[in-house]
Every structure is written in C-alpha cells, then in structure tokens.
Amino acid sequence: AQSVTQLDSQVPVFEEAPVELRCNYSSSVSVYLFWYVQYPNQGLQLLLKYLSGSTLVKGINGFEAEFNKSQTSFHLRKPSVHISDTAEYFCAVTGTGFQKLVFGTGTRLLVSP
Amino acid sequence: DAGVIQSPRHEVTEMGQEVTLRCKPISGHDYLFWYRQTMMRGLELLIYFNNNVPIDDSGMPEDRFSAKMPNASFSTLKIQPSEPRDSAVYFCASSLASGSLGTGELFFGEGSRLTVL
C-alpha cells in the first residue's frame, strides 16, 4: 500500500516570491505521482504528473516538481507565484500496477500582495 | 470530450430525507470513484468501481450510504436517511487505469455540495 505525507498544512508567501510545497510518499512498489490543485468552490484538477522518464516534470501555470526516488519525495515548486495561485494543493500516489490513488491531506497556499 | 458531470451542484435537504447524487464519468474510463470532502476530514475515498463493479467500499461511512453503477456511463451515491453530519462536498472522479494508456490519473467533477439541515 502507498501513503503520502504533506507536512505543511498552510504556506503563506508574498507575490512574486518562490515557493516549494513538500510531498513525501511511501511505497513498496514503483509509483506514479501527481499534484492536483483545487481552487475555491471547484473540483480538483491535475497540475502535473510523474509516470516515468525525466525526474523533473513541468506542469500548468509554471509549476514543476522533481521526483527523488532515494528521498521518496515529489516536491512542487514555482519560481514566482501570483495571487491567482492561492489554492489548495494535493499530492497523490498510486502503484504502477494500479491501485487506488492515495491523496495527501493538502497544503493551502496563501499568496498575498 | 466532456469532463465528469455531476448533479446536482447544490442540494439542501432536511434531516431524514433521502439524497441521491449523480455522476456521468468520462466516456471510455474504466474506474469511477466517489470522494467526500469536509474541512474536518479532508478528502475521503468512499467507494470505487472498476468496469461497473464495486471494488472497495471500505470508506463508506455506514449503511445509510449506498452507491451503484448500473452501466459505464452512470453512477449514483445515495444517502438514506440523511443527517446533518453528512453535509459535505461529494466528488465523483473517473480514470483510465487499465491497458497501455492507463495511468491512474483522476479526472474530477465539479462536486455536489450537500447541506443537511
């Protein structure tokens, strides 16, 4: 079985500053990793995913994440955030032999002027 | 292609009433999931189906909750009788997880916001 830990429940940051949202996972098998974003009063939408290949993956809205197998991490980064990035971000993992997608508890990103 | 479609978007009902939430997954997807989201408990997986068959319903809170998937294009989540603590946003999601194109990526609907008075 897989599990995901998002240590930061909330990350406040100023506009145009860089941000990193942390995600660590646990699994005994190879994994697929995902970051989802949820804007207020909306469903979750995919930000980016790691399936295989390059460990640095780029997503929508200027976000990127790096898969680090030795540290079992998949941290999300953006070099310069905007007010519109204020949202909740969820990290998720599944085994490549498909089991259900396991979500972290989410990190609320608060961008202020 | 249309995304996952959920109805109703908002439902307000009184305690004891029956509630039915509906979901139309993306055509061709072989997995369907029902999640519940609350401030206190976050995102909880209630049940999921593979090819219309329930695979894991261990997240269903109690017998008042039931879910069906009579065909590949429709699923329902029913609460009978409803209670105030059932107030939450209920999400349906679908994915293509089998075969060479399967990745397990979930596509979510907009959610159904349920308020039980």
Interface residues (C-beta under 8 A of the other chain):
Chain A: Y32 F34 Y36 Q42 G43 L44 Q45 L46 K49 L51 F90 A92 T94 F98 K100 L101 F103 T105 G106
Chain B: V4 F33 G42 L43 L45 Y48 D56 F91 A93 S95 A97 S98 G102 T103 G104 E105 L106 F107 F108 G109 E110 G111
